[in-house]
Amino acid sequence: MSALSTWKDHLKPIIWPGKVDVVPKGWEIPTNGKKLRIGVPKRSGYTNLVKVTRDPITNSVIVSGLCIDILEAVIRAMPYDVSYELFHFEKPNGEPAGDYNELVYQVYLGRYDAVVGDITILANRSAYVDFTFPFLKSGVGLIVPMKDEVKRNSISFLMPLTWKLWVTSFVFFFLIGFTVWALEHRINPDFRGPANYQASTIFWFAFSTMVFAPRERVYSFGARLLVITWYFIVLVLTQSYTASLASVLTSQKLNPTITSMSSLLQRGERVGYQRQSFIFGKLNDTGFSKSSLVPFDTTEECHELLRNGTVSAAFLETPYLRLFLGQYCNTYKMVEEPFNVDGFGFVFPIGSPLVADVSRAILKVAESPKAMELESTWFKKKEESCPDPVTNPDPNPSTSSRQLGVDSFWLLFLVAFVICVLTLGKSLFFFLKKPTHVDGLWKEFQKPDNDSYINKVEKCPCSSSQLMPENTTPETNQTADG
């Protein structure tokens, strides 16, 4: 047994078909030891999906991206080993050798055994090649700029409240001031004096409650009850007004400038589309003229075309749309998905036995956490505040801000009005009980009510009735009284 172990230690590693030293899973499909020649697209934009670079030192081609990572995960999920080699579809000068239709056609010509990348499953392509199950969902979305419809100007401070609420508030300010004056006039010296002084006191007392407590004291129970109630109503009004004004001045009401593809056709607007994409043919068949179609390669180019008004809208496939809105979600919005497609799939020759097995492997990967992990890795958002349009397709819903109206405060105004009526009615009732001629009612109202218990109560020195003239001293008062 020891001799056998010594003999095995001197053996060289086994070279398996394909010139690999890893034990294969088992060959169910004869490949004669050849690796699959897989073509990949060469593009300058949206490299999160497929990126082809060349090592400056070794001059070897490096292919990366979400599609390549999914391919590797699918190959590991296959029931047997499949060796492959990636070839980038480009000219000697580094430019793409053709569009995606031409790349897919290379499989039909036999130049490639398969094609992997952001290849959309289309009916016209399936006429000469076979597709696997889609490994990434797709579609075509219409992206348009958003416009802030909130108009701000020098009178924006009036916007939080409706005109009816403004009028109602001013009427009640006057009503409260007048009621307090009527209740306090005969018992409170702060509310007596010349006519112009009394009028200014009414407005001063009412409107000063918005910002601070007025200096004038009130003595009657009815006036105090009314003032406390009005303080509470003013507090609710001012707090609501402040919150609504802050919302008007800082928030945005973003609405799309265009809502559908049909409106673009009716206006004859120019639109953008992804270069080398099937979208050009779809738009041309829909009715867009070739002169109105502007191609772009990268997310930045698309943003620049929309920003400077070269195009009014752009059409992108869903995976590219996720990358675009992950960077510019606060500026643009997808308003429609006019074209439906199956998604991205791997391309094989018609009748290839690999199609069924690769499709099963794709399903295994899609149902595993690996798929979500790969998407999270490659669909990273440059703007962290931007949600994923797949899970949240409308990050900026169009909401109309509601102005505050009388309907929100009618109960408070009703309570204040009832208190005004009751207190004024009570005061008028007791005033009219006194035997006074009708012609002398106004003169009687102007006189202090000496019979009121309030006038018999000693006021605190802060009352204006106790303020002494500047040229009067306590000794003088005592002499005069004596």
DRENSETI-464528 format. One line per field, with one value per residue (C-alpha): residue in one letter; x, y, z; residue number from 1. Coordinates in Angstrom, 3 decimals. Example, Ala and Ser with C-alpha at 12.3 -4.5 7.8 and 13.67 -1.06 7.14 Angstrom:
residues 2
code: [A	S]
xx: [12.300	13.670]
yy: [-4.500	-1.060]
zz: [7.800	7.140]
pos: [1	2]
This chain:
residues 482
code: [M	S	A	L	S	T	W	K	D	H	L	K	P	I	I	W	P	G	K	V	D	V	V	P	K	G	W	E	I	P	T	N	G	K	K	L	R	I	G	V	P	K	R	S	G	Y	T	N	L	V	K	V	T	R	D	P	I	T	N	S	V	I	V	S	G	L	C	I	D	I	L	E	A	V	I	R	A	M	P	Y	D	V	S	Y	E	L	F	H	F	E	K	P	N	G	E	P	A	G	D	Y	N	E	L	V	Y	Q	V	Y	L	G	R	Y	D	A	V	V	G	D	I	T	I	L	A	N	R	S	A	Y	V	D	F	T	F	P	F	L	K	S	G	V	G	L	I	V	P	M	K	D	E	V	K	R	N	S	I	S	F	L	M	P	L	T	W	K	L	W	V	T	S	F	V	F	F	F	L	I	G	F	T	V	W	A	L	E	H	R	I	N	P	D	F	R	G	P	A	N	Y	Q	A	S	T	I	F	W	F	A	F	S	T	M	V	F	A	P	R	E	R	V	Y	S	F	G	A	R	L	L	V	I	T	W	Y	F	I	V	L	V	L	T	Q	S	Y	T	A	S	L	A	S	V	L	T	S	Q	K	L	N	P	T	I	T	S	M	S	S	L	L	Q	R	G	E	R	V	G	Y	Q	R	Q	S	F	I	F	G	K	L	N	D	T	G	F	S	K	S	S	L	V	P	F	D	T	T	E	E	C	H	E	L	L	R	N	G	T	V	S	A	A	F	L	E	T	P	Y	L	R	L	F	L	G	Q	Y	C	N	T	Y	K	M	V	E	E	P	F	N	V	D	G	F	G	F	V	F	P	I	G	S	P	L	V	A	D	V	S	R	A	I	L	K	V	A	E	S	P	K	A	M	E	L	E	S	T	W	F	K	K	K	E	E	S	C	P	D	P	V	T	N	P	D	P	N	P	S	T	S	S	R	Q	L	G	V	D	S	F	W	L	L	F	L	V	A	F	V	I	C	V	L	T	L	G	K	S	L	F	F	F	L	K	K	P	T	H	V	D	G	L	W	K	E	F	Q	K	P	D	N	D	S	Y	I	N	K	V	E	K	C	P	C	S	S	S	Q	L	M	P	E	N	T	T	P	E	T	N	Q	T	A	D	G]
xx: [0.000	2.853	4.518	1.331	1.161	4.793	4.120	1.091	3.055	5.341	2.483	1.861	-1.576	-4.175	-4.951	-8.652	-10.240	-10.136	-6.603	-7.788	-6.534	-9.921	-11.968	-15.005	-18.542	-19.133	-19.715	-23.206	-22.775	-19.776	-17.683	-14.574	-12.625	-13.271	-14.378	-17.566	-16.880	-19.125	-19.475	-20.083	-21.124	-18.772	-20.382	-19.240	-22.157	-24.048	-21.015	-22.729	-24.279	-21.347	-17.920	-15.047	-11.593	-8.069	-5.253	-2.561	0.222	-0.793	-3.061	-5.628	-9.330	-11.222	-15.002	-17.109	-20.601	-23.907	-24.507	-21.082	-21.579	-24.953	-23.318	-20.741	-23.457	-25.480	-22.472	-21.858	-25.509	-25.246	-25.354	-22.120	-19.032	-19.051	-15.851	-16.108	-14.102	-15.350	-14.792	-15.648	-17.497	-15.352	-13.224	-9.413	-9.608	-11.642	-15.019	-18.099	-18.247	-21.978	-25.248	-26.914	-28.800	-25.515	-23.971	-26.857	-26.585	-22.993	-24.413	-26.479	-23.358	-21.421	-18.804	-19.893	-21.387	-23.371	-23.794	-24.026	-24.870	-27.725	-29.400	-33.153	-35.369	-37.237	-39.506	-37.531	-34.291	-35.838	-36.362	-32.683	-31.433	-32.722	-32.991	-32.871	-35.330	-34.782	-32.293	-33.229	-36.637	-36.865	-39.209	-39.074	-39.834	-40.569	-38.591	-39.516	-38.303	-40.328	-41.391	-42.142	-45.639	-45.608	-45.557	-43.671	-43.767	-43.840	-47.320	-46.589	-47.241	-50.957	-51.076	-51.495	-55.008	-57.989	-59.380	-62.509	-60.432	-58.469	-61.702	-63.276	-60.184	-60.118	-63.856	-63.437	-60.428	-62.645	-65.596	-63.492	-61.961	-65.346	-66.927	-64.114	-64.342	-68.121	-67.780	-64.921	-65.728	-67.766	-65.631	-62.100	-60.345	-57.989	-60.944	-62.139	-60.958	-61.389	-63.197	-60.073	-58.247	-61.068	-61.147	-57.413	-57.695	-60.232	-57.916	-54.763	-56.187	-57.565	-54.594	-51.897	-53.147	-51.449	-47.957	-48.104	-50.444	-51.784	-50.936	-54.598	-56.102	-59.680	-61.793	-65.216	-65.804	-67.316	-64.363	-61.890	-63.714	-63.808	-60.133	-58.986	-61.059	-59.676	-56.105	-56.618	-58.138	-55.274	-52.763	-54.327	-54.511	-50.936	-49.469	-51.415	-50.450	-46.756	-46.686	-48.531	-46.327	-43.171	-44.543	-45.356	-41.927	-39.800	-41.674	-41.987	-44.966	-43.208	-45.256	-44.046	-43.884	-45.247	-47.538	-47.590	-45.921	-48.991	-48.556	-44.973	-46.201	-48.903	-46.451	-43.730	-41.196	-37.668	-36.896	-33.763	-33.059	-30.200	-27.713	-27.390	-30.773	-33.890	-35.782	-34.952	-36.948	-39.851	-40.082	-39.769	-42.590	-44.732	-44.582	-41.496	-39.479	-35.778	-34.945	-36.749	-34.746	-31.532	-29.195	-27.160	-24.669	-24.342	-26.484	-24.690	-25.418	-29.104	-29.249	-27.523	-29.925	-32.925	-31.451	-30.611	-33.893	-32.417	-34.992	-38.278	-38.173	-36.050	-36.803	-34.732	-34.976	-35.830	-32.328	-30.789	-33.710	-32.876	-29.349	-30.545	-33.181	-30.778	-28.807	-31.440	-34.668	-35.302	-35.256	-36.916	-39.777	-40.940	-44.506	-45.236	-43.976	-45.084	-43.288	-43.208	-40.347	-39.460	-36.125	-32.443	-31.535	-28.528	-28.320	-27.613	-27.957	-31.355	-31.655	-28.718	-29.073	-27.584	-30.666	-32.839	-30.118	-29.007	-32.637	-33.067	-29.859	-31.137	-34.280	-32.171	-30.097	-33.172	-34.795	-31.658	-30.400	-27.515	-29.647	-30.689	-27.118	-25.808	-28.466	-27.773	-24.064	-24.346	-27.404	-25.851	-27.462	-25.235	-27.882	-28.758	-32.100	-33.289	-35.421	-35.265	-37.828	-38.634	-39.855	-40.960	-41.795	-43.016	-40.596	-42.133	-45.913	-47.911	-49.731	-51.700	-51.140	-54.439	-55.007	-56.437	-60.063	-62.919	-64.111	-61.107	-61.845	-65.591	-66.235	-63.694	-65.194	-68.664	-67.624	-66.104	-69.244	-71.565	-69.510	-69.601	-73.388	-73.980	-71.662	-72.906	-76.512	-76.025	-74.278	-76.955	-79.719	-78.409	-77.623	-81.173	-82.691	-81.633	-84.247	-82.728	-84.400	-83.733	-82.155	-79.685	-78.540	-75.310	-74.441	-75.150	-72.937	-70.084	-70.213	-68.283	-70.438	-70.020	-72.468	-70.272	-68.420	-65.308	-65.081	-65.296	-62.346	-58.970	-56.915	-53.257	-50.766	-50.274	-53.737	-53.803	-56.468	-53.883	-51.177	-50.357	-49.426	-45.696	-45.946	-47.842	-46.147	-47.570	-47.320	-49.372	-52.058	-52.188	-52.487	-55.223	-57.088	-56.631]
yy: [0.000	2.369	1.540	2.462	5.816	6.539	5.691	8.030	10.898	10.926	11.160	14.446	16.153	14.780	17.067	16.786	17.667	21.393	21.458	21.932	20.166	20.395	17.219	17.910	17.289	14.902	15.455	14.914	16.910	16.107	19.171	17.364	19.139	22.554	25.565	27.379	30.552	33.151	36.611	39.669	43.160	46.105	49.333	52.605	53.247	51.390	49.305	47.975	45.307	44.447	46.054	45.133	46.429	45.533	44.953	47.536	45.180	41.785	43.192	40.564	41.311	41.585	41.243	42.135	43.269	41.914	39.749	38.098	37.425	35.828	33.693	32.423	31.659	29.798	27.728	26.697	25.633	23.394	19.614	19.205	21.217	23.706	25.457	28.693	31.583	35.144	37.185	40.855	41.923	44.824	46.041	46.145	49.855	49.085	50.273	47.982	45.711	46.271	46.620	43.936	42.436	41.858	40.355	37.890	37.034	35.873	32.858	31.962	32.286	29.971	32.496	32.193	29.234	31.631	35.305	36.658	40.198	42.642	40.932	41.455	38.527	39.607	37.751	38.663	37.427	34.126	33.326	32.356	31.733	30.212	32.127	30.802	31.861	35.559	36.071	39.743	41.353	44.174	46.534	49.975	52.986	56.578	59.091	62.775	65.773	66.965	70.547	72.237	73.678	75.588	79.289	81.378	85.175	88.156	87.265	83.592	84.212	84.439	81.025	78.795	80.125	80.514	84.001	83.025	82.070	85.328	87.350	85.293	85.722	89.516	89.775	87.810	89.871	92.961	91.168	89.989	93.451	95.130	92.652	93.031	96.820	96.746	94.517	96.495	100.060	101.038	99.170	99.377	102.739	101.131	100.993	104.585	107.868	109.843	108.166	107.690	106.185	103.713	102.712	102.099	100.137	97.797	96.935	96.955	94.579	92.140	91.948	92.023	88.632	87.106	87.757	88.621	89.229	92.813	95.151	95.994	93.892	92.641	92.421	91.029	87.285	87.331	89.236	86.886	83.820	85.295	86.303	82.853	81.205	83.594	82.954	79.254	79.881	82.228	79.622	76.953	79.345	80.574	77.111	75.771	78.780	78.416	74.721	75.284	78.237	76.208	73.478	75.967	77.609	74.474	71.592	70.910	69.855	67.909	66.878	65.376	67.711	64.942	62.091	59.675	58.638	59.689	63.313	63.209	62.018	64.670	67.456	66.070	66.247	64.900	61.936	60.090	56.371	54.008	53.581	50.028	49.171	47.666	50.701	52.633	50.180	50.151	53.959	54.155	51.639	53.583	56.762	58.695	60.013	59.213	62.901	63.105	60.226	61.192	58.396	58.427	56.032	56.914	58.068	61.407	61.927	61.192	63.656	66.353	65.900	66.245	69.105	71.360	70.612	68.751	66.029	66.195	62.596	59.449	55.752	53.272	49.600	48.845	47.777	50.965	52.937	51.659	52.955	56.305	56.987	55.769	58.906	61.439	60.386	63.923	65.383	62.797	60.335	57.273	57.996	55.068	51.667	51.669	48.490	45.113	42.667	39.387	40.473	39.621	36.085	34.031	33.302	29.844	28.282	26.847	23.307	23.607	21.058	23.637	25.876	23.686	23.012	26.651	27.743	25.373	26.710	30.283	29.384	27.936	31.101	33.361	31.536	31.758	34.755	35.012	36.822	39.546	39.865	40.394	42.973	44.894	44.902	46.176	48.418	50.647	54.096	57.116	59.184	57.424	59.206	57.637	54.495	51.540	52.200	48.480	48.462	52.108	53.208	56.662	58.277	61.707	61.305	64.270	65.565	68.782	70.819	71.795	75.332	75.760	76.836	77.817	74.199	73.267	75.832	76.511	74.885	77.154	80.234	79.067	78.740	82.237	83.664	82.015	83.396	86.876	86.713	85.390	87.839	90.827	89.750	89.433	92.812	94.510	92.926	94.292	97.669	98.082	97.049	100.371	103.090	105.255	107.256	105.977	109.242	109.034	105.444	106.417	109.030	106.509	103.950	106.449	106.879	104.526	101.918	102.948	100.276	97.478	95.497	95.669	99.447	98.896	96.473	98.058	97.772	96.803	99.622	98.269	99.533	102.752	104.096	104.223	105.935	109.352	112.433	113.067	116.399	114.806	113.373	111.177	114.047	116.285	113.616	113.208	116.999	117.184	114.373	115.755]
zz: [0.000	0.828	-2.512	-4.330	-2.530	-3.398	-7.030	-7.225	-5.709	-8.759	-11.286	-13.090	-12.960	-15.353	-18.287	-19.138	-22.494	-22.984	-21.530	-17.947	-14.819	-13.038	-12.981	-15.204	-14.047	-16.927	-20.624	-21.902	-25.091	-27.312	-28.044	-29.225	-26.522	-28.052	-26.100	-27.004	-28.922	-27.303	-28.795	-26.618	-27.777	-27.691	-26.533	-25.043	-22.715	-19.989	-19.134	-16.000	-18.224	-20.496	-20.433	-22.730	-21.813	-22.824	-20.374	-21.248	-20.147	-21.534	-24.287	-23.281	-23.423	-20.123	-20.209	-17.149	-16.230	-14.971	-18.056	-17.697	-13.993	-14.737	-17.440	-14.952	-12.383	-15.030	-16.134	-12.520	-12.268	-15.362	-14.793	-16.764	-17.485	-20.353	-21.354	-23.238	-24.563	-24.954	-28.138	-28.386	-31.532	-32.704	-35.580	-35.458	-34.604	-31.481	-32.776	-32.714	-35.755	-36.105	-34.246	-32.148	-35.082	-36.894	-33.752	-33.390	-37.074	-36.511	-34.641	-37.680	-39.859	-37.516	-36.493	-32.847	-30.989	-28.789	-27.959	-24.423	-23.357	-23.228	-26.189	-26.304	-27.290	-30.435	-32.843	-35.962	-34.398	-33.328	-36.996	-37.400	-33.821	-30.592	-27.319	-23.780	-21.119	-20.288	-17.478	-17.026	-17.498	-19.968	-21.760	-23.352	-21.192	-22.170	-20.084	-20.025	-18.011	-15.042	-14.445	-11.140	-11.510	-8.240	-9.144	-6.604	-6.607	-4.295	-2.968	-2.337	1.344	0.500	-1.162	1.931	2.620	0.313	-0.180	1.731	4.759	4.535	4.464	7.264	9.441	9.012	9.719	12.922	13.971	13.788	15.411	18.360	18.813	18.682	21.115	23.665	23.353	23.869	26.941	28.503	27.489	30.605	33.145	31.766	31.273	28.718	26.321	26.825	25.449	22.239	19.342	17.218	20.203	20.817	17.137	17.091	20.340	18.727	15.830	17.946	20.508	17.891	15.521	18.192	19.398	16.342	17.655	21.374	24.250	24.132	26.998	27.632	30.392	30.309	33.459	32.605	32.552	29.066	27.589	29.222	27.912	24.420	24.467	25.634	22.913	20.302	21.470	20.800	17.345	16.396	17.573	15.353	12.395	12.673	13.143	10.163	8.067	8.960	8.069	4.795	3.821	4.489	2.239	-0.534	-0.464	-0.146	-1.758	-5.465	-7.520	-10.247	-13.254	-16.537	-19.510	-21.781	-20.782	-23.725	-26.962	-28.945	-27.835	-29.112	-32.500	-32.674	-31.914	-34.177	-31.341	-31.604	-29.345	-28.268	-28.448	-27.618	-30.395	-31.804	-30.315	-31.866	-30.540	-33.720	-35.828	-33.374	-33.365	-37.136	-37.563	-35.086	-37.163	-36.074	-38.982	-39.136	-38.852	-35.497	-33.957	-32.150	-30.960	-27.754	-26.163	-22.489	-19.588	-19.602	-23.320	-22.774	-19.886	-21.941	-24.877	-22.580	-20.570	-23.513	-25.308	-28.261	-27.621	-25.732	-24.517	-24.633	-25.062	-23.058	-22.256	-18.638	-17.472	-18.909	-17.521	-14.031	-14.428	-15.795	-13.124	-10.461	-11.261	-12.370	-10.614	-9.332	-12.838	-15.082	-14.918	-16.823	-17.928	-20.234	-21.377	-25.037	-26.137	-24.408	-24.930	-23.234	-21.803	-22.234	-23.252	-24.403	-28.138	-29.613	-33.059	-33.902	-32.551	-30.129	-27.289	-24.913	-25.056	-22.820	-20.241	-20.103	-19.689	-16.738	-15.219	-15.677	-13.734	-10.921	-10.694	-10.904	-7.978	-5.833	-3.806	-6.262	-8.853	-6.405	-5.189	-8.719	-9.561	-6.358	-7.211	-10.762	-10.462	-7.845	-7.633	-8.035	-6.253	-2.991	-2.678	-5.928	-5.495	-7.860	-10.652	-10.696	-7.078	-7.021	-10.565	-9.519	-7.032	-7.632	-7.698	-8.912	-5.858	-5.727	-2.585	-0.918	0.292	3.769	3.576	5.854	5.832	7.968	10.698	10.526	13.915	15.636	14.017	15.006	18.677	18.633	16.997	19.546	22.446	20.882	20.509	24.026	25.780	23.777	24.328	28.057	28.308	26.206	28.273	31.589	30.029	28.708	32.072	33.496	33.122	30.409	27.662	24.159	23.090	25.935	25.420	23.635	26.251	28.983	27.251	27.162	30.955	33.281	34.957	38.586	39.703	38.356	40.981	38.802	39.243	43.005	43.023	43.621	40.435	40.441	39.748	36.188	35.231	33.288	35.630	38.391	36.323	37.804	35.783	35.528	37.467	40.353	43.416	46.154	48.625	46.357	46.135	49.859	50.315	47.760	49.433	52.840]
pos: [1	2	3	4	5	6	7	8	9	10	11	12	13	14	15	16	17	18	19	20	21	22	23	24	25	26	27	28	29	30	31	32	33	34	35	36	37	38	39	40	41	42	43	44	45	46	47	48	49	50	51	52	53	54	55	56	57	58	59	60	61	62	63	64	65	66	67	68	69	70	71	72	73	74	75	76	77	78	79	80	81	82	83	84	85	86	87	88	89	90	91	92	93	94	95	96	97	98	99	100	101	102	103	104	105	106	107	108	109	110	111	112	113	114	115	116	117	118	119	120	121	122	123	124	125	126	127	128	129	130	131	132	133	134	135	136	137	138	139	140	141	142	143	144	145	146	147	148	149	150	151	152	153	154	155	156	157	158	159	160	161	162	163	164	165	166	167	168	169	170	171	172	173	174	175	176	177	178	179	180	181	182	183	184	185	186	187	188	189	190	191	192	193	194	195	196	197	198	199	200	201	202	203	204	205	206	207	208	209	210	211	212	213	214	215	216	217	218	219	220	221	222	223	224	225	226	227	228	229	230	231	232	233	234	235	236	237	238	239	240	241	242	243	244	245	246	247	248	249	250	251	252	253	254	255	256	257	258	259	260	261	262	263	264	265	266	267	268	269	270	271	272	273	274	275	276	277	278	279	280	281	282	283	284	285	286	287	288	289	290	291	292	293	294	295	296	297	298	299	300	301	302	303	304	305	306	307	308	309	310	311	312	313	314	315	316	317	318	319	320	321	322	323	324	325	326	327	328	329	330	331	332	333	334	335	336	337	338	339	340	341	342	343	344	345	346	347	348	349	350	351	352	353	354	355	356	357	358	359	360	361	362	363	364	365	366	367	368	369	370	371	372	373	374	375	376	377	378	379	380	381	382	383	384	385	386	387	388	389	390	391	392	393	394	395	396	397	398	399	400	401	402	403	404	405	406	407	408	409	410	411	412	413	414	415	416	417	418	419	420	421	422	423	424	425	426	427	428	429	430	431	432	433	434	435	436	437	438	439	440	441	442	443	444	445	446	447	448	449	450	451	452	453	454	455	456	457	458	459	460	461	462	463	464	465	466	467	468	469	470	471	472	473	474	475	476	477	478	479	480	481	482]
